Amino acid sequence: MGVERSELAGAASVRGAGIPLRSERDHEHVTACPTLETERLIMRPFRESDLDAYTAVLQTAQVRAALHLPDDGGRERAWAGMAAWLGQWQLRGTGQWALDERATGAFVGRAGSHWPEQADWPGIEIGWTLHPDHWGNGYATEAGAAAIAHTFAHHDVDAVYSVILPDNAASQAVAKRLGFTLYEERLLSTFPEMPHGIWRLTRSDYRSLIRR
């Protein structure tokens, strides 16, 4: 393993996406959520004022169906999620960013990494959840590419993963665009109702992608 200079610089060019990053902390292990900028997004820490907008994301029928969320999650689930992401950044240097559209300032959703204390979790996950109003714009791919670059730059891991339910075709398509391939399918203790697809992108494959 080991981090190359190009990864530390935060260059995330995934299959022609061409996403330069500017990070507040480029050359040290991050223990609090940094702010990144991509071509069209600002990826920043969650804040209290995001609660209404993030609640609205989690209460859309499309997001509830994709993530198999209960209908009554509401503000409590949204607030707990925001607090958990901020805490994970402090504890492990991983977590999800709040996403703002640079052109308008609109709250788009969240994306980033996830590294829970769970014995059957494959490793650091890259994930995204966007409001359906912003689906189809390539924002999940753009934010996912930035999250991959940040993770490989700041964590000495051989691979990153994306954990996706088999009926979530949209997220599977994003994972493929980012260079992930289906590694295995298995049940996870947090969701024993059906197996998840475990998608994987190795560091060596990632290096090949950004050199193209």
Residue pairs with C-beta under 8 A, 6 or more apart in sequence:
1 156
1 157
1 158
1 203
2 156
3 152
3 153
3 154
3 156
4 207
6 207
6 210
7 149
7 152
7 153
7 207
7 210
8 26
8 27
8 153
9 26
9 153
10 20
10 21
10 22
10 23
10 26
10 36
10 146
10 149
10 150
10 153
11 20
11 21
11 149
11 210
12 19
12 20
12 21
12 38
12 145
12 146
12 148
12 149
12 210
13 19
13 145
13 209
13 210
13 212
14 141
14 145
14 148
14 177
14 178
14 179
14 209
14 210
15 177
15 178
15 179
15 209
15 212
16 212
17 141
17 142
17 145
18 39
19 38
19 39
19 142
19 145
19 146
19 149
20 38
20 39
21 36
21 37
21 38
21 146
21 149
21 150
22 36
22 37
23 34
23 35
23 36
23 150
24 34
24 35
25 34
26 153
29 93
29 154
30 89
30 93
30 150
30 154
31 89
31 90
31 93
32 45
32 89
32 90
33 44
33 45
33 46
33 85
33 86
33 89
33 95
33 97
34 150
35 42
35 43
35 44
35 45
36 42
36 43
36 44
36 97
36 146
36 150
37 43
37 102
38 142
38 143
38 145
38 146
39 142
40 101
40 102
40 103
40 137
40 139
40 142
41 99
41 100
41 101
41 102
41 108
41 139
41 142
41 143
41 146
42 99
42 100
42 102
43 97
43 98
43 99
43 111
43 112
43 143
43 146
43 147
44 97
44 98
44 100
45 86
45 89
45 97
45 98
46 54
46 82
46 85
46 86
46 96
46 97
46 98
46 110
47 98
50 82
50 98
50 107
51 75
51 78
51 79
51 82
53 107
54 78
54 81
54 82
54 98
54 107
54 110
55 74
55 75
55 78
56 131
57 63
57 78
57 107
57 109
57 110
57 129
57 130
57 131
58 64
58 69
58 73
58 77
58 78
58 81
58 129
59 73
59 74
60 131
60 132
62 132
62 135
63 69
63 129
63 131
63 132
64 70
64 71
64 73
66 129
66 165
66 168
66 170
66 171
67 129
68 165
68 191
68 193
69 77
85 95
85 96
85 110
85 112
86 95
87 95
88 94
88 95
88 114
88 115
88 116
89 95
92 115
93 154
93 155
94 112
94 113
94 114
94 115
94 124
94 151
94 155
95 112
95 113
95 114
96 110
96 111
96 112
96 113
96 114
96 127
97 110
97 111
97 112
97 143
97 147
98 107
98 110
99 107
99 108
99 109
99 110
99 111
99 130
99 139
99 143
100 106
100 107
100 108
101 108
101 134
101 139
106 134
107 131
108 130
108 131
108 134
108 139
109 128
109 129
109 130
109 131
109 134
109 139
110 128
110 129
110 130
111 127
111 128
111 129
111 130
111 140
111 143
111 144
111 146
111 147
112 126
112 127
112 128
112 143
112 147
113 124
113 125
113 126
113 127
113 147
113 150
113 151
113 160
114 124
114 125
114 126
114 127
115 121
115 123
115 124
115 125
118 188
118 189
118 190
119 189
120 186
120 188
120 189
121 163
121 188
122 161
122 163
122 183
122 198
122 200
123 157
123 159
123 160
123 161
124 151
124 155
124 157
124 160
124 161
125 160
125 161
125 162
125 163
126 144
126 147
126 148
126 151
126 160
126 161
126 162
126 178
126 201
127 162
127 163
128 140
128 143
128 144
128 171
128 174
130 139
130 140
135 170
140 171
140 174
141 174
141 177
141 178
144 174
144 175
144 178
145 178
148 160
148 178
148 201
148 206
149 210
151 157
151 160
152 160
152 203
152 206
157 203
158 202
158 203
159 200
159 201
159 202
159 203
160 200
160 201
160 206
161 180
161 183
161 198
161 199
161 200
161 201
162 171
162 175
162 178
162 180
162 199
162 201
163 188
163 196
163 197
163 198
163 199
164 171
164 172
164 175
164 196
164 197
164 199
165 191
165 194
165 196
165 197
166 185
166 194
166 195
166 196
166 197
172 197
172 199
175 199
178 201
179 201
179 205
179 206
179 209
180 199
180 200
180 201
181 199
181 200
181 201
182 197
182 198
182 199
183 198
183 199
183 200
184 197
184 198
185 195
185 196
185 197
185 198
186 195
186 196
186 198
187 194
187 195
187 196
188 196
